[in-house]
Amino acid sequence: MDKDFHRSSNSLDSDSKSSSLNSKHGNDTIVANESSFTYLSGENMQDIKNDVSYICPYSGPVVGTLTITNYRLHFRSNPPASDKDPIVIVDCPLGAVSRVEKVGGASSR
């Protein structure tokens, strides 16, 4: 019997770097861009808003940039004033959003 006959076909044992999705469709799922994160295949930027506040339930409000795509909302805080403060990143799929609330600011009327 050949010693390679019982060799595992586990994908973790192989040198392949592609996912099963990529193998099925023959394309990459991550696309590089000029913003602070990478777009998924088929994802397109819809809008970017600067000076947006994310109200963190643990550390309070954080100011940053909100990028809206056809798949998700991506918030990235501005660089912190000190090295002690972390950069806040919130990446939320649109399917998980039930509502968006405007807090304070100018009236839209």
C-alpha positions in Angstrom: 0.0 0.0 0.0 1.3 3.5 -0.9 2.1 5.5 2.3 0.4 8.7 0.8 -2.9 6.8 0.3 -4.2 7.8 3.8 -2.9 11.3 3.6 -5.3 13.9 5.0 -7.0 16.2 2.5 -7.6 18.7 5.3 -7.2 22.3 3.9 -5.1 23.2 6.9 -2.5 20.7 5.7 -2.2 22.2 2.2 -0.3 25.2 1.0 -3.4 26.6 -0.6 -4.2 30.2 0.5 -7.6 30.5 -1.3 -10.8 29.9 0.5 -13.5 27.6 -0.8 -15.5 30.6 -1.9 -12.6 31.9 -3.9 -12.0 28.5 -5.4 -15.6 28.2 -6.5 -15.8 31.6 -8.0 -12.2 32.0 -9.1 -11.8 35.5 -7.7 -10.4 37.4 -4.7 -12.7 38.5 -2.0 -10.6 41.4 -0.7 -9.8 44.4 -2.8 -7.3 47.1 -1.8 -8.3 50.7 -1.8 -7.3 54.2 -0.7 -9.3 54.2 2.6 -8.4 52.7 6.0 -9.9 49.3 5.3 -10.3 46.9 2.4 -13.4 46.4 0.4 -14.9 43.0 -0.2 -15.5 41.8 -3.8 -18.5 43.6 -5.1 -18.5 46.2 -2.3 -18.7 49.9 -3.4 -18.3 53.1 -1.4 -21.5 55.1 -1.2 -20.4 58.0 1.0 -17.8 59.2 3.5 -18.6 61.6 6.4 -15.9 63.3 8.5 -16.4 64.6 12.1 -18.9 61.9 13.0 -19.3 61.0 16.6 -19.7 57.3 17.7 -21.1 57.1 21.2 -19.3 54.2 22.8 -21.3 52.7 25.7 -18.0 52.1 27.6 -15.8 55.1 27.0 -18.1 57.8 25.7 -18.2 59.7 22.5 -15.4 59.4 19.9 -14.9 61.6 16.8 -13.9 60.0 13.5 -14.8 59.1 9.9 -17.8 57.1 8.8 -17.5 55.2 5.5 -20.8 53.9 4.1 -20.7 51.1 1.5 -23.4 48.9 -0.1 -22.4 46.2 2.5 -21.5 47.9 5.7 -20.9 50.9 7.9 -17.2 51.4 8.9 -16.3 53.9 11.6 -12.6 54.8 12.4 -11.7 57.3 15.1 -9.3 60.1 14.4 -5.7 59.5 15.7 -5.7 59.7 19.5 -4.2 62.7 21.3 -2.0 60.4 23.4 -0.6 56.9 23.0 -2.8 55.7 25.9 -6.0 56.2 23.9 -6.8 53.4 21.4 -8.1 53.9 17.9 -11.7 52.9 17.8 -12.9 50.9 14.8 -16.5 49.8 14.3 -17.3 47.7 11.3 -21.0 46.8 11.1 -22.7 44.8 8.3 -25.9 46.6 7.0 -27.9 43.6 7.8 -27.3 44.1 11.5 -28.6 47.7 11.5 -32.2 48.1 12.6 -32.1 51.9 13.0 -29.8 54.9 12.9 -30.4 57.8 15.3 -29.3 61.3 15.0 -28.3 62.8 18.4 -28.1 66.6 18.7 -26.8 68.8 15.9 -28.7 70.9 13.4 -32.3 70.1 12.5 -32.8 68.6 9.0 -36.0 70.6 8.5 
